[in-house]
Amino acid sequence: MNALNRREVVAALLERRGALLVVAGLGAAAWDCTAAGDHPLTFPLWGAMGSACMIGLGLALAQPTRRVLVVTGDGEMLMGLGSLASIGVQRPGNLAIVVLDNERYGETGMQKTHTAYGVDLAAVARACGFADSRIVRGNAGIAAVRSGIYRGRGPLFFQVKVKPDAPSLVLPPRDGAHLRHRFREALLGKDAAAQ
Amino acid sequence: MQGKISKSSSAEAVDWPAAIHRALKAQRVRQVSYVPDAGHKRLIELCHADKGMAAVPLTTEEEGIGLAAGAWLGGERSALLMQSSGVGNCINALSLASNCGFPLLMLVTMRGETGERNPWQVPMGQATPEALRLAGVRTLRLERAEEASAAANAAAKAAFEEQSAVALLISQELIGVKSFEEKR
């Protein structure tokens, strides 16, 4: 099995991230983004499972000149599968979704998710009208994912197959009001964020 | 239930969906998401026709909670339209609003109230105000067409200026009862 290391994938995608806006789905995806460097323009989730992609959509519509990346897991994506259809209607050119697919519910005992049984998330996204949607299985594909995130015409969907391991916990702040406020202050400025 | 059985003529006299649309404009709402309800038909059409608004159809109502959070992170205001049966779909997602203090404006057309002809609408309709309260959402009522503008403005101000989660419950008496008879 040549599945990728999730921490290395996320670190490669978020290195020199510039003005990128990031939403991180709950669980390991949020820990991975934090391990790559806690950042005010990353909004990590601790709950509301299934919401990550819709938060990304609202953000992408509100900030059409900025690039928006959702990093989430296969279990979180499966809970919000309908959001791919809703994104397919809006087709924001500035939105990319990366699903770190370890085929497991990693936070609850490594139970298999639907993708372990062959459910093809990238095919769902393609059928919903994403501009590009693919499964990435090796390191060679990561450069293309990175170029899509920062320069591609969205919406883009990358289902990155990663090892079903459990890297150490690297936790983001868990105060939701703090996460909300620091994001708005970094994006909109101090005065606007207070409005 | 406090509603009267007789329907006032005010619903015909006042274009209340247009009044709500004007209130959303006045309150600078830019993203309007919805799962359709017959009671929201005209408001949905007005939002789609409005070039200053993104109208976002959803597959399930909880998607609109996430959308509204993302919009606010990006500096925009969002409103979420649904019928009362959709409130049940939102419960866990509402933790996003309560944990992070995101403003949230929900406009909920009520089913399962006076005159409902579909018994399957009654359980969620009757549970709606209490379910919202338990999930941390304030509820306001809109009963009469001529109060639509004031009620929608008040709900939007409660959401965006007081920065709270608010649902405006629009009475079934106002939207009318679905007849289940063939049209034409």
Interface residues (C-beta under 8 A of the other chain):
Chain A: L21 V23 F43 L45 W46 G47 A48 M49 G50 S51 A52 C53 M54 I55 G56 L57 G58 L59 A60 L61 A62 Q63 G80 G82 S83 A85 S86 V89 Q90 G176 A177 L179 R180 F183 R184 L187 L188 A192
Chain B: R30 Q31 A54 V56 P57 L58 T59 T60 E62 E63 G64 I65 G66 L67 A68 A69 G70 A71 W72 L73 G74 G75 E76 S78 N92 A93 S95 L96 N99 C100 G101 F102
